[in-house]
C-alpha cells in the first residue's frame, strides 16, 4: 500500500525508520491521519511516527544516517521533529514528527493531559476518533502491517466518525468541533452515540471550561476547510456556535454571506496579488456580523482575541456597514477615496456583503485597475518646473491622480502638460503666458 502511494524517497526513509528501530530494540509505527488517508486513497505527507521505546534516541539514530537534515527535540514531551532538506531524489522539504508512545490521563475535564510512556495500543487509544487511531508497523518483521485495535478501518469503510470511548468529550471538548470538520471534509456521518455524547457535553457545560485560545484555534481550522460554510452550518446544528456567543445563529442570510466570502476569496486568489488578507478575520467578521457591537465584543472576548484585534474587527464590521451605501456612486474618484482608506480585509468583506452588482463591480474595478494607479511625475519634476515645494505638491499629485482615475493622462508627458496648464500661475516661466522650450521637454 505505501509503496504504491508514497514517493520513492519517502518509502526509503520509512524502511530506514523500521531498520533503525529494530537495531535498537524499538518498534516504530506510522500513525494518524496519514494512515487514514492511505486507506481512503488520499495523499498525505504529514508524517507522524510513534516509537515504542525512546523517541528522541530513535530520532538521533535516524538523523545520523542523513547529511541533509535538521532536528529539534523536546525532552519534556519525548518528541522530535526532523526536516529532510531538498537533495538527490527529494524535491521539497520532508518533515517527520517523532513521538514516544504514550498514554494520557486528565486530572479534570477539559484540562491539558498528563503524559506517561506506554505501548502503541494505549497511544492510539488516546486519540480523538477511530479513523485516526490507526498505525502501520515499520519494523522489518511485519513492515506495512496495519494495526487497527478500535475498528477504524471499518468506520472508514462505513464513512463514520466515532469516538473511542464515552469520556472522549469530557477529556477534550474540542473534539466535538473536530468531529464536525472530519464529517464535512470526508462526507462521513457522525455516529449516533457520538452525537449523543456531544449533546451531553453541552448539557454539562463542558465547553465553558475551554480556554478562548483553544476555541479560537478550532474556529480557525474550521475556516480553513475546503467547505467552511457547510462545516459552520453543521456546528450550528449541534448548537456548538452558541459556545462562542449565545445569540449566534446560522441564519439563511449568514449562510449566503459566508458563501459570498468564500467566492470573494477564491476570486481574489485568481488575481495573484502578493498582499494576502487575514482570511480567518474575514470569515470571523461574517460570522459575527448579525450581532450588535456588545454581542460581537463578547464573542471576541470568549475567543481570547487580543484587544487590538478586537477593536480592529469591530471597526471593520462597522466601516463596511457605512461604506456599502456609497458604492453606487458613478464617480471613480469617489469610489477610490472610499476604498483606498480601507485595508484589504475590509475591502474584501465589503465586496462579500454588497448585494448590488454595481457595487461589486466598483470594488472589483478598484482592486484590478485602480488600486495601484499612481502619478508618473515626481517632486523632482515639479522642482524642474520651478514650482516651490510645499503643500501644493500634494494637491497637484491628487489632481493628476483624479484625472488618471477618470481615464485621462495616459503618459508622463500628458501629466506634465496637465500641470503646466492648470498650475501655470505657480510656474515662473509661464506667468507671462510663454513657456521656455526646455521646460516642455
N, C-alpha and C positions, 0 to 999 in steps of 0.2 A: 504493500500500500504506500509506504513512504517513498520507496524507490521510484515509483511511477509519478508521484505527486510533487516531490521536492526536487529542487535543482541538485546537480551532482555535488557541488561544493558543500551543501548542507547535509546531504547523505553521508559524505565523507566525515564531516565534523561529528555527526551523531554516532557513527560507528566508532570513532575515536573516543567519544564520551563513554560508550559501553566498555571498550577495551581498558581504559584507564580505571574505570570503576571496578572492573573485575580484578585488575592487577593489585588494587589497594584494599580489596575486601569490602567494597561498597556495592550498592545496587543503584543504578541510575535509571530514571524514567522521564520520558517526555510527557507533559501533563497539560491539563486545562483546555483552553479554547482552541489551541492548535489541533489537539486530538479530536475534539468535537467537529471542527471544520473539515478535518481529513475524512471523517466518516460521512460528512454531508457533501463532500466533493468540492469544498471551497478552499481557496488558497489562503493560508495564514502563516506568515513568517515571524510572528511574535513568539519566540521560542522560550519556553519555560521548562527547566529541568529540576526535578526533585531527586535528592540523593539520600538514600538510607545510609547514614554514616556521617561524615563531616563534609558539609557542602563547601566550606571555604577551602579546606585542604584539597578537595577534589578540583575546585576552580584553579588553584595554584598549579596542580599537576597538569591540568588541561592547557593552561596558558603557556607552560614551559615547552609545549610541542609546536608552538607557532611563534613566528617572529613579528607578525603584523597584528598584534593585539594590544588592547588597553584593558586594564582590570581595576575594578573598585570592589572593596569588601566592606561588609557591615557586620562586625563581630557580634554586636548585641543581638542581631536577628539571625545570625548564621546564614547570611546571604551574600551573594557576589554578583556583579554584572561584568560580563566580558564583551568587548566590542572588537570584532574582526574587521580590520581596515581593508579597503579595496586592494586587491593584489591579483596574482595569477588565478584566473577562474572565478574571481569574486569581483563583480562589477560595482556593487553597492556595499555599504557597511552591513554587517550582520551582528545583531545584538542578541545575546543569550543571558537570561536571568537564571541564576542557580540558587537553590534553597535547600537547606537541610530539612528532611522530612520532619514534620512537627504536628503536634496536636494543640488545640486551643481550649481554654475554658474562660468563662465570663463570670466575674465576681458580682456583676449586677447587669440588668437588662440595658442594652444599647451602649454599654461601656466598651472601650477597646479591650481586646482579649489579652490574657496571659498565655505565654507560649512555652511548650516543652518539646524536646526532641521525641520522635516517635517513628512509626512504621508508615509505609506508603498507604496502607488502607486507612489508618487513622488520619493521615494527612489529607486524603481525598474526602474523608467524612466531614471535615471542617468547611468544605466548600459550599457555595450557595445552592446549586441545583444539580440534579443527577446528570444532566447533559454536560456539565463542566467538571464532573468528578470522574474523569476517565484518564487512564495513563497507558503508555506504551513502554514496555521494557526495552532497555538499550544494551544490557549486558549480552555478550555473545551467546550464552546459553538461553535462548528464548528471545533473541533480538526480534523486535517487531510484534511481540505478543501483546494483545490488548488486555488491559486489566480493568475489568468492569465489575465492581463489587455491588453497585447500587442500582443497576438497571438503566444506566444512561443510554446504552445502545438501543434498548427497547423504546425509551422515550424519544430518541431521535427519530426512530422509525415511525412512532405513533404521533410525532410532532407535538410533544407535550413538554411544558415547563413544570417541573415538580421539585419541591424542596426535599431535602434528605431526611428531615425529622421535624417533629412538632414544635420544637423550640427555636426553629430557624429565625423567625422574625422577632422573637424575644431577644435572641443574641444580637441580631443586627437588622433593625427595621428597614435600612436602606435596600435590603434585598427585595422588598416589595417593588421599589422603583426599577430594579434590575429585571425582575420578573416581567414587568410590562415591556421594557426595552427589548428583551430577548423574544418575547411573544410577537411584537411588531416586526422586529428585524427578520425573523425566520418564518413568520407566518404560522407560528405554533399557537396552541391554546394553553391557557394556564389551567392546571388540573383543578377539579372541584375542591379537593381537600386543601390545596394551596390557596385557592380563593378564600375559603373559609378561615384559614389562618391569617390572611391579610385583614379580613373583617374583624377578627378577634383582636389583632394588634391595634386596630383603630379604636375599638371599644375600650381597650386597656390603656389608651393614650400613650402607647409606647413611643410614638413619633415625637411626642413632646420632649423626650429625653435626648433626641438627636441634636447635635450641635448644628448651628446655622451653616457652618462651612461645609459639613458633610452633606447637608441637604442641598446646598448650592452646587456642590460638585456633581451630585446626581442629576440636578436640573440641567447643568451644562452638558453632561453626557447625553441627556435626552435631546437637547437641541442639536447635538452633533450627529444624530441618527439620520439615515437616508430619508426617512419619512417622519420627521419630528412632529408634524401636525397630528398624525394618527396616534403616535405614542402619547402625546399630551391628552388627546381625546380619551385614550384608554386609561390614563392616570385619573382623569376626571370620573370615568365610570366606576372606578374603585374608590372614589372620594379622596384620592391622595393629593389633589391640588389644594384641598382645604387645609392640609397640613401646613402649607405655605401661608395662606391667608383665608380665614373662614368664609369671607364673602366672594372668593374667587370661583367663578363659574365658567364652564366651557359652553358658551352660547353659540348660536349659528353665526352671529357677527364675528365672534372671536375666531371661529374655525375659518371663516372666509379671510379674515385679516392675516392669520398665521400662514394660510396658503399663499396669500399675496406676498408676504415676507419671503417665503420660500422661493417664489417665482422671481421676485425682485433681486434676491441674492444670486440666483442662478443666472439671471440676465447680466448682472454686474460682473460676474466671473468671466463672461464671454468678452468683456471689454478689455481684458488683460491689463487693467490698471494696476500699477505697483502698490498703491495705497490700499491696504487690506483693512476692512472695517472690523470692529469687535462684533462678530455675529451673535455671540451669546447675549450681548446687551440689546441688540435689535429684537431678538426673539423675546427677551425678558420685557422690553418696553411694550411689545404687542400683547404679551400675556397679561400684563398689569393694566393695560390702557383703559379698561372699562371701570376700574376702581377710581375713587376720588383720591385727592392728594394724601389725606391721612391713611387711607387704605393702602396706597402704594408705599408710603413710608413704613407702615407696619410690616408689610410683606418683605421689604428690603431689610428691615431690622431683623426679622426672623431668619433671613438668609445670611446674616452677619456681613452684609455688604459694607465695605468701608464708607465712612461718612462722605468722603469726596465723591465716590462713585454714586452714592445715594442721591446727593444733590444734583449730580450730572444727569442721572437717569430721569429724575422728576422734571428737571428743567427741559430735557429733550422732549419729553412727552408733551409738556405744556407749550413749548415752542412749536411743535408740529401742529397742535390743535389751532394755534393762532395763524400759522403760515398757510394753512390749506385755503383760507378764504381769498388770499391774494394771488394764487397761482393761475387764475383765469385771466389775468392781465395779458394783453396782447403785446405790450412793450417789452422787448428782450432785455432792455436795460433794467427795468423794474424786476423782472424775473432774476436777473443776475444779482441785483442788490439783495433780494430776499434770500437767495440760496447761498451766495458767496460768504455770508456771515455764519453759516451753519457748518458743523463738522460732518464727515461722511456718514456717520451713523444716523444722524438726524435727517439728512437728505434722503437716505435710502428708506428710513422708516416713514418719512413723509410721502415718498413715492408709493409705498405699500398701502398707506392709509387713504391716499387720494382715490376717490370714487369717480372722478371725472377724467375722461380720456384726454381732454385738452390739458388738464393739469399734469397728467403723467407724461404727456409728450413734451411739455415745457421742461420738466425735470430731466427727462431723457436727453433733450437737446442741450441742456446746461452741462450735463456730465460728459456727453460725447463731443460737443463742439465748443461750448462757451467757456467752460471752467478754466481752461488753460490759455485763453486769449490774453495776450499782453501787448502793450505798445512796443514797437520795434525801436523807437527812438529812446535815447537815454538822457540823463542830465548833462552829459558832455555835449550832446547835440544842441541842447538849449543854450549851453555856455558859448558854443561856437556862434550862435545867433546873437550873442551879447545880451541875452535875457538874464537879468540879475537873479542869482539863486535866492530861494525863499519859498513861502507857501504857494506862490504862483505855480511852481513846478508841479505840485500835486494836482492843482486844478487842471493844468494842461494835460497831464497824463490821464486824468479821469475823463476829460472831454474826448481825447483821442481814443480811449478805450470804448467810450459810449458809441462813437462813430463806427468803430470796428465791430462792435456787437450788433449794430444795425445793418451790417453788411457792407460798409464803406471802408475806404483806406486799405487797399489790398497790398500796399507795399510801403517800405520805409520812406521812399521818395514822396508818396502821397501824404504820408503823415507829416513830413516836413512842410510840404506845401500848405497843408491844413493849418499848421501852427503859424506859418508866415501870414496867412490870410486872416486868421481870427485873432492873432495877438500882435499885429503889426505895430500897435502903439507902444509895445514894450521892446521893439527891435530898433535900435538907433538908426540903422541903415535904411529902414523903411518908413521912418516918421514923416519924411518928406514925400513919400509915395514912390521912391526909387529904391530898388534893391540891388546891392552890389552883386556882380556876376559870381564872385567866389562864394557868396552866401548860398546861392541856389544850387551849388554842386551837391 
